[in-house]
Structures are given as C-alpha cells and as structure tokens.
Amino acid sequence: MRSEDRSIYHMSPPVLFFLLLGITAISLIIGGLITFSIVAGYLHISFAETQLALLDAKNAHIALFANAFASLIAFLVPSFAVAFFTNGRIAKNMGFKCIKSIRLVYLVLLLSFVGLLLSGSAASLTEKIPVPTNFKAWATGLENTYKQAMLAMTKMNSIGDLLFNIVAVALIPALVEELFFRGALQKTIKNWSGHAVISIVITAIIFSAFHFSYFGFLSRMLLGILLGFIFEYSGSIWLSMLMHFINNAIAIITLYTVRGNQAQVEKAMDESIPMYWGIFAIGLVIYLLKQIKKEANYEGLEKNIRE
C-alpha cells in the first residue's frame, strides 16, 4: 500500500518525530505489560514477582522469549507507524530496499569485524575517563546488574541453547532495533533537520543511551554511528541489520565457547581491548565506509554538509 493513497494522514517531519516518541512510549509500556502478564501466567506467579523470576537462570529461555517479545512490540509498532504516515510505499519507508551489489555485503562483513576493534578500544578509553567516585560506583553497580541479567538469560548448555540465544538475543534485536533506530528515528531526524550527519550522531547517542550502560556507552555510540552511515549510504536496512546481527552473534558465540569457565566468562563480558587497536581500526573504518559509499553510488552526504 502506498502512503499517497492516504493523503489525509500525511505529516510534517516535526509532527512525525513527536508521533514517533509518543507511540514508542506507549509501545514500551504496553509491550512490558503484555509480556509480564504472559510470563506471570505461564509461571503461575504474581505480576510483581515476574521481574525477579526472569533473573533466575532456570527461567533463561522464558527470559529470552520475554525480552524478544517485548522488543517486537516496543520497536515494530512505532517503526510501522512512521512508515505508514510517510509518503511512499510502507516497506520502502521502513528501509526494505534491495542491496545494490554483493560487494556491499562483503564490505559490511569486513566493517563488522573492524568495528569490534573500534568499540573495544572505546570501552578501554571510557574506563580511563575521570568521573566522580559516586557516579562510578553507581555506573559499576548498573553494569554488574546488566551482566548478571545477561548471564542468566544466556545460560547455554547445548547447541540448541546456542541457536535459541542467537535468534532471541542476536537476530530479533538486530532486526527490530534497526527498523526503529535507523529506519524510523534516523530518517525522521534527517527529514526534520535536513542534515544526514546530525541525524546519524543523534540517533547513535539515543541508541547507546537506550542500553543503559555507562561503560559501554561510547562503544555502542560508535557502533550506532557506523550503522547509521551504512544505512545512509546504502539506503537499505538489510545491511545495517546484518552488521548489528554479527555484532550480537559474536558476543553470544563467545559466551558459549567459554561456558563453564567463570573467569573466561567474565573476561568475555568485558568488551575492552587495548586502545592502540582503535587507532588501527579508525583507518580501516574510514576506508571501508568510503568503499561502501562508492559502491552504493552515494552523493547525498556531501550535499548535506555543504548546506
């Protein structure tokens, strides 16, 4: 269906932006309520006990299902709404465009692995930034809680568990988060501001902040910037989904390979690597992004900058 057939619903970028925020807030609440209700009913516990139950390792698969299901509601609904109220075909508005060449896929695959070096070195840089003691203690506590929750959800004892985790923790979040952050939010900010770079950076900041991690903030922001440029250059949400999935899947596979070794598990959860790798990675990232831009025949960013 084309949006032109529904001209009464056409909205300006500012109105669309605030519509996106409003629907997102409602979707987050409704998604949480529905998911917690399903879990409470399945486990035969009260609604208030649901959150604690999901942190129990024996309910790992249920926790993964709950997280994936809530994400589907929270991110897909506002993404579809923005596409619905934008001129053009809904699927195209969401970023579902054909990838122009297989070389773009290869370049994104390479960028995915180079991006891991960049984000890891950014995590090391974050640890060296001087912050107030109270804030660091709060951030450390928040990070430990996040790690405990992730370890509880991603407890894996078999290949079946690994595959389930890859789908629930790597694939589904990559799909729905890219539809929301790049396909909806980034495009809406760009249409409002008229500047691609501004939209990429602002979206990356929001994307990182959404994960509620101080020590991983800079790393995820850089990842978000790379995803933003991939989407901006190619126009296809498939490529940013691919990179996002690879980033998530590598983390899950790493945890699976070191399962049973607590010291190795904790090391795997630590995303930091020596900062000199970041210097090496920056050059490769710039080169690969230029190659992606060239392969995609992209010209719009320079126009945005000049304007």
C-alpha positions in Angstrom: 0.0 0.0 0.0 1.3 3.5 -0.8 1.0 6.4 1.6 -0.2 8.6 -1.3 -3.4 6.7 -1.1 -3.9 8.1 2.4 -3.2 11.7 1.8 -5.3 12.7 4.9 -2.6 11.2 7.1 0.5 13.0 5.6 2.5 14.6 8.4 5.4 17.1 8.6 8.8 15.8 10.0 8.4 17.6 13.4 4.9 16.1 13.9 6.1 12.7 12.8 9.0 12.9 15.2 6.8 13.6 18.2 4.3 11.0 17.0 7.2 8.5 17.0 8.2 9.5 20.5 4.6 9.1 21.8 3.9 5.8 20.1 7.3 4.5 21.3 6.5 5.4 24.9 3.1 3.7 24.7 4.5 0.6 23.0 7.2 0.2 25.6 4.6 0.3 28.4 2.1 -2.0 26.6 4.9 -4.4 25.5 6.1 -4.7 29.1 2.6 -5.2 30.5 1.7 -7.9 27.9 5.0 -9.7 28.3 5.0 -9.7 32.1 1.4 -10.9 32.1 2.2 -13.8 29.8 5.2 -14.8 31.9 3.3 -14.4 35.2 0.5 -16.7 33.8 3.0 -19.2 32.5 5.0 -19.5 35.7 1.9 -19.2 37.9 3.3 -16.3 39.9 2.1 -12.8 40.7 2.8 -9.9 38.4 5.0 -8.3 41.0 7.2 -11.5 41.1 7.8 -11.6 37.4 10.9 -9.4 37.2 12.8 -11.4 39.9 11.7 -14.7 38.3 13.2 -13.6 34.9 16.6 -13.2 36.6 16.6 -16.8 37.7 18.9 -18.9 35.5 16.3 -21.7 35.4 14.0 -19.4 33.5 16.6 -18.4 31.0 14.6 -19.4 27.9 11.5 -17.7 29.3 13.5 -14.5 29.9 14.8 -14.6 26.4 11.3 -15.0 25.0 10.1 -12.2 27.2 12.8 -9.8 26.1 12.4 -10.7 22.4 8.6 -10.4 22.5 8.7 -7.1 24.3 11.2 -5.7 21.8 8.9 -6.7 18.9 6.1 -4.7 20.3 8.2 -1.8 21.5 10.1 -1.2 18.3 7.9 -2.6 15.4 4.8 -0.7 16.2 6.4 2.8 16.1 8.5 1.9 13.1 5.5 0.8 11.2 3.6 3.9 12.3 6.3 6.3 10.9 6.4 4.4 7.6 2.6 4.5 7.4 2.5 8.3 7.8 5.3 8.9 5.3 4.9 9.4 1.6 5.7 6.3 -0.5 5.4 2.5 0.0 5.4 1.3 3.6 8.1 -1.3 3.1 10.4 1.1 1.3 9.8 3.7 4.0 11.0 1.2 6.6 14.2 0.7 4.6 13.4 -2.6 2.9 15.3 -1.9 -0.3 17.3 -4.3 -2.4 21.0 -4.4 -1.8 22.7 -3.0 -4.9 25.6 -5.4 -5.1 27.1 -8.4 -3.3 30.3 -6.4 -2.8 28.3 -4.2 -0.4 27.6 -7.3 1.7 31.3 -8.2 1.8 32.3 -4.7 2.8 29.8 -4.6 5.6 31.0 -8.0 6.8 34.6 -6.6 7.0 33.4 -3.4 8.7 31.6 -5.5 11.3 34.8 -7.1 12.5 36.8 -3.9 12.3 34.1 -2.2 14.2 34.6 -4.7 17.1 38.2 -3.4 17.4 37.0 0.2 17.5 34.2 -0.4 20.0 36.6 -2.5 22.2 39.2 0.3 22.3 36.4 2.8 23.0 35.5 0.7 26.1 39.1 1.0 27.3 39.0 4.7 26.8 35.8 5.0 28.8 37.4 3.3 31.8 40.2 5.9 31.8 37.9 9.0 31.8 37.9 10.6 35.2 34.5 10.7 36.8 33.2 11.4 40.4 33.6 8.4 42.7 29.9 8.2 43.5 29.0 8.2 39.8 31.5 5.5 39.0 30.2 3.4 41.9 26.6 3.8 40.6 27.7 3.0 37.0 29.6 -0.1 38.1 26.6 -1.4 40.0 24.4 -0.8 37.0 26.9 -2.6 34.8 27.1 -5.6 37.2 23.3 -5.9 37.3 23.2 -5.8 33.5 25.9 -8.5 33.2 24.1 -10.7 35.8 20.9 -10.4 33.8 22.6 -11.2 30.5 24.4 -14.3 32.0 21.1 -15.5 33.5 19.4 -15.2 30.1 22.2 -16.6 28.0 22.9 -19.7 30.0 23.8 -22.2 27.4 24.5 -26.0 27.8 23.9 -27.2 24.2 23.9 -26.3 20.5 20.2 -26.0 20.8 20.6 -23.3 23.6 23.2 -21.5 21.4 20.8 -21.4 18.4 17.9 -20.2 20.6 20.1 -17.4 22.0 21.3 -16.4 18.6 17.7 -16.0 17.4 16.4 -14.3 20.6 19.4 -12.2 21.6 21.2 -11.6 18.3 18.7 -11.8 15.4 15.5 -10.3 16.7 17.1 -7.3 18.5 19.1 -6.6 15.3 16.0 -6.6 13.2 13.7 -4.6 15.3 16.2 -2.1 16.7 17.5 -1.3 13.2 13.9 -0.8 12.0 13.4 1.6 14.8 16.6 3.5 15.2 17.8 3.7 11.6 14.6 3.0 9.6 12.4 5.3 11.7 14.3 7.6 14.1 17.3 8.5 11.9 15.2 9.1 8.8 12.7 11.3 10.8 15.5 13.4 12.3 17.2 13.7 8.9 14.0 14.9 7.2 13.4 17.4 10.0 17.0 18.8 10.3 18.0 18.4 6.7 21.4 17.0 7.7 22.4 13.4 7.5 25.4 13.7 9.8 23.3 15.3 12.6 20.7 12.6 12.3 23.3 9.8 12.4 25.0 11.2 15.5 21.8 12.0 17.4 20.4 8.6 16.7 23.6 6.9 17.7 23.6 8.7 21.1 19.9 7.7 21.7 20.7 4.1 20.6 23.5 3.9 23.1 21.6 5.5 25.9 18.8 3.1 25.4 21.1 0.3 26.6 21.6 1.9 30.0 25.4 1.3 30.3 27.9 4.0 31.1 31.0 1.8 30.4 29.5 0.6 27.1 28.1 4.0 26.1 30.9 5.2 23.9 31.3 1.7 22.3 27.6 1.5 21.4 27.5 5.1 20.2 30.4 4.4 17.8 28.6 1.2 16.7 25.4 3.3 16.1 27.4 5.8 14.0 28.7 3.0 11.8 25.2 1.5 11.4 23.9 5.0 10.6 26.4 5.6 7.9 25.8 2.1 6.4 22.1 2.9 6.2 22.6 6.4 5.0 25.0 5.3 2.2 23.1 2.2 1.1 19.5 3.2 1.8 19.0 -0.5 2.7 18.0 -1.5 6.2 19.2 -5.1 5.4 22.9 -4.1 5.6 22.7 -2.3 9.0 20.7 -5.3 10.2 23.5 -7.6 9.0 26.2 -5.7 10.9 24.1 -5.4 14.0 23.4 -9.1 14.0 27.0 -10.0 13.5 28.0 -7.8 16.5 25.4 -9.5 18.7 26.0 -13.0 17.4 29.8 -12.8 18.1 29.1 -11.9 21.7 26.7 -14.9 22.1 29.1 -17.4 20.4 32.0 -16.1 22.6 30.0 -16.7 25.7 29.1 -20.2 24.5 32.7 -21.2 23.8 33.8 -20.2 27.3 30.8 -21.6 29.2 31.7 -23.4 32.4 34.8 -21.2 33.0 33.8 -18.3 35.2 37.0 -16.4 34.7 36.7 -16.6 30.9 33.1 -15.7 31.0 33.8 -12.5 32.9 36.6 -11.7 30.5 34.3 -12.3 27.6 31.7 -9.9 29.1 34.4 -7.2 29.4 34.3 -5.5 26.0 37.5 -3.5 26.4 40.7 -4.1 24.4 44.0 -2.1 24.2 43.4 1.4 22.8 46.1 1.1 20.2 43.8 -1.2 18.3 41.4 1.7 18.0 43.9 3.8 16.2 44.5 0.9 13.7 40.7 0.4 13.4 39.9 4.1 12.6 41.9 4.0 9.4 40.2 0.8 8.3 36.8 2.1 9.2 37.2 5.2 7.2 38.5 3.2 4.2 35.6 0.7 4.3 33.0 3.4 4.7 34.4 5.2 1.6 34.3 1.9 -0.3 30.6 1.4 0.8 29.8 4.9 -0.3 31.5 4.4 -3.6 29.9 1.1 -4.3 26.4 2.4 -3.4 26.9 5.5 -5.7 26.0 7.8 -2.8 26.2 11.6 -3.1 23.8 12.9 -0.6 26.0 13.4 2.5 28.3 15.9 0.9 25.3 17.9 -0.1 24.0 17.8 3.5 27.4 19.0 4.8 27.6 21.9 2.3 24.1 23.0 3.2 
